[in-house]
């Protein structure tokens, strides 16, 4: 609901301030092809800061994400940890917005992380796989947008969804194979 109200308010303000030359589509879908060297430097600094923060507060962040009540009972400062998580998410969304836009930025953040969860057996594997899957989705989306002449932000998000779907298929196929092997082993042991 809040997203819809925000868009409606944005379009209303756009009509009220018609002389200002704003392109609403650039806010919605973004364009990574307009990134310059300053954008890359800012992104690199933000990435390094997030990695350092993640390494420094990994125990608290994981604890907060898994069980807030237990974290508080253990004496950790939940407000501080929530603030750190919120800042890292905010920085990520702000950095990603010029590339894929405001709406698509959430899917680019959530897509690779959700896909990584399907391939991982631990939180640390998820932390490693998510950026790799994001890079794959970004690269495929960028090249396909150039080749097809479509929005780079939209294509990156489409490939983020495709990567997620492929990982879900791999996850289910792996589980089916494991169940089949276990069933075969159980039958062999019974004989």
TORMAR-785066 format. One line per 2 residues: number of its first residue (from 0); for each residue x, y, z of C-alpha. Coordinates in Angstrom, 2 decimals. Layout:
N
NUM) X,Y,Z ~ ... .
! end
This chain:
191
0) 0.00,0.00,0.00 ~ 2.79,2.40,0.92 .
2) 4.52,1.80,-2.42 ~ 1.31,2.59,-4.33 .
4) 0.70,5.77,-2.32 ~ 4.31,6.79,-2.92 .
6) 3.96,6.36,-6.68 ~ 0.66,8.23,-6.71 .
8) 2.17,11.08,-4.71 ~ 5.18,11.12,-7.04 .
10) 3.03,11.42,-10.14 ~ 0.92,14.12,-8.47 .
12) 4.04,16.13,-7.61 ~ 5.34,15.59,-11.13 .
14) 2.16,17.13,-12.55 ~ 2.32,20.04,-10.10 .
16) 5.94,20.80,-11.01 ~ 5.63,20.14,-14.74 .
18) 8.39,22.59,-15.77 ~ 11.01,20.44,-14.01 .
20) 12.40,17.98,-16.59 ~ 12.24,14.69,-14.68 .
22) 12.05,11.28,-16.28 ~ 10.00,9.07,-13.98 .
24) 11.03,5.92,-15.85 ~ 14.64,6.41,-14.76 .
26) 13.54,6.24,-11.12 ~ 11.45,3.12,-11.71 .
28) 13.67,1.01,-13.95 ~ 17.10,2.71,-13.77 .
30) 19.94,2.34,-16.24 ~ 23.31,0.89,-15.28 .
32) 24.76,2.14,-18.55 ~ 24.69,5.69,-17.16 .
34) 27.06,4.78,-14.30 ~ 30.30,6.75,-14.24 .
36) 33.64,6.31,-12.47 ~ 32.39,8.16,-9.36 .
38) 29.47,5.70,-9.09 ~ 31.92,2.79,-9.27 .
40) 34.15,4.35,-6.60 ~ 31.20,4.98,-4.26 .
42) 29.95,1.43,-4.84 ~ 33.40,0.01,-4.09 .
44) 33.68,2.00,-0.86 ~ 30.18,0.90,0.20 .
46) 31.01,-2.72,-0.61 ~ 34.21,-2.63,1.44 .
48) 32.38,-0.94,4.34 ~ 29.60,-3.56,4.26 .
50) 32.11,-6.44,4.15 ~ 34.06,-5.00,7.09 .
52) 30.82,-4.45,9.03 ~ 29.62,-7.96,8.21 .
54) 32.90,-9.47,9.39 ~ 32.99,-7.35,12.55 .
56) 29.36,-7.98,13.54 ~ 28.63,-11.32,11.84 .
58) 27.84,-13.15,15.08 ~ 25.38,-10.50,16.23 .
60) 23.78,-10.11,12.78 ~ 23.22,-13.85,12.39 .
62) 21.94,-14.09,15.96 ~ 19.51,-11.21,15.38 .
64) 18.23,-12.72,12.14 ~ 17.69,-16.16,13.68 .
66) 16.31,-15.36,17.15 ~ 15.93,-11.82,18.49 .
68) 14.53,-12.90,21.86 ~ 17.41,-15.26,22.55 .
70) 19.86,-12.56,21.45 ~ 18.45,-10.08,23.95 .
72) 18.46,-12.72,26.69 ~ 22.15,-13.34,25.94 .
74) 22.94,-9.70,26.64 ~ 23.53,-8.45,23.09 .
76) 22.28,-5.02,22.05 ~ 19.44,-5.77,19.61 .
78) 18.81,-2.12,18.75 ~ 22.42,-1.60,17.70 .
80) 22.40,-4.77,15.59 ~ 19.06,-3.86,13.97 .
82) 20.48,-0.42,13.21 ~ 23.58,-1.95,11.58 .
84) 21.42,-4.27,9.46 ~ 19.13,-1.40,8.47 .
86) 22.07,0.82,7.48 ~ 23.61,-1.93,5.34 .
88) 20.28,-2.58,3.58 ~ 19.72,1.15,3.04 .
90) 23.21,1.67,1.63 ~ 22.70,-1.30,-0.70 .
92) 19.33,-0.05,-1.97 ~ 20.66,3.48,-2.53 .
94) 23.70,2.14,-4.41 ~ 21.60,-0.24,-6.54 .
96) 18.87,2.30,-7.44 ~ 20.70,4.07,-10.28 .
98) 21.37,0.70,-11.90 ~ 17.95,-0.93,-11.68 .
100) 15.59,1.69,-10.26 ~ 13.59,1.95,-7.07 .
102) 11.12,-0.88,-7.65 ~ 13.53,-3.35,-9.18 .
104) 16.26,-2.81,-6.57 ~ 14.43,-4.95,-4.02 .
106) 14.16,-7.88,-6.43 ~ 17.86,-7.59,-7.27 .
108) 18.74,-7.73,-3.58 ~ 16.27,-10.46,-2.61 .
110) 16.59,-12.62,-5.76 ~ 20.24,-13.69,-5.50 .
112) 20.00,-14.10,-1.71 ~ 16.91,-16.30,-2.03 .
114) 18.58,-18.33,-4.78 ~ 21.73,-18.72,-2.67 .
116) 19.68,-20.09,0.22 ~ 18.49,-22.90,-2.05 .
118) 22.08,-23.88,-2.87 ~ 23.59,-23.42,0.59 .
120) 23.83,-25.59,3.65 ~ 25.11,-22.77,5.90 .
122) 24.76,-19.04,6.34 ~ 28.36,-18.47,5.23 .
124) 27.75,-20.36,1.98 ~ 24.74,-18.10,1.40 .
126) 26.93,-15.03,2.00 ~ 29.40,-16.32,-0.60 .
128) 26.88,-17.59,-3.19 ~ 24.53,-14.56,-3.15 .
130) 27.00,-12.06,-4.65 ~ 28.18,-14.63,-7.19 .
132) 24.59,-15.25,-8.32 ~ 24.00,-11.48,-8.35 .
134) 27.03,-11.00,-10.61 ~ 25.76,-13.74,-12.93 .
136) 22.30,-12.16,-13.11 ~ 23.79,-8.68,-13.59 .
138) 26.16,-9.76,-16.34 ~ 23.56,-11.78,-18.26 .
140) 20.98,-9.01,-17.84 ~ 23.37,-6.30,-19.00 .
142) 24.53,-8.19,-22.09 ~ 21.00,-9.18,-23.04 .
144) 19.76,-5.59,-22.60 ~ 22.47,-4.34,-24.95 .
146) 21.80,-7.12,-27.46 ~ 17.99,-6.75,-27.36 .
148) 17.90,-2.97,-26.89 ~ 15.82,-3.22,-23.71 .
150) 16.04,-1.62,-20.26 ~ 19.18,-2.79,-18.47 .
152) 17.50,-2.62,-15.04 ~ 14.54,-4.66,-16.20 .
154) 16.70,-7.30,-17.86 ~ 18.98,-7.60,-14.83 .
156) 15.90,-8.18,-12.68 ~ 14.50,-10.73,-15.13 .
158) 17.76,-12.66,-15.00 ~ 17.75,-12.40,-11.22 .
160) 14.37,-14.15,-11.29 ~ 15.65,-16.74,-13.80 .
162) 18.67,-17.46,-11.57 ~ 16.28,-17.95,-8.65 .
164) 14.05,-20.33,-10.63 ~ 17.07,-22.36,-11.78 .
166) 18.31,-22.62,-8.18 ~ 14.86,-23.76,-7.00 .
168) 14.85,-26.46,-9.71 ~ 18.36,-27.56,-8.69 .
170) 17.30,-27.63,-5.03 ~ 14.27,-29.83,-5.72 .
172) 16.19,-32.10,-8.11 ~ 18.94,-32.55,-5.51 .
174) 16.38,-33.42,-2.83 ~ 14.64,-35.92,-5.14 .
176) 17.96,-37.61,-5.91 ~ 18.86,-37.77,-2.20 .
178) 15.45,-39.27,-1.35 ~ 15.80,-41.80,-4.18 .
180) 19.27,-42.85,-2.99 ~ 18.07,-43.12,0.62 .
182) 15.05,-45.19,-0.42 ~ 17.26,-47.48,-2.52 .
184) 19.69,-47.85,0.41 ~ 16.81,-48.66,2.78 .
186) 15.51,-51.34,0.39 ~ 19.02,-52.81,0.05 .
188) 19.49,-52.90,3.83 ~ 16.13,-54.65,4.30 .
190) 17.09,-57.40,1.86 .
! end
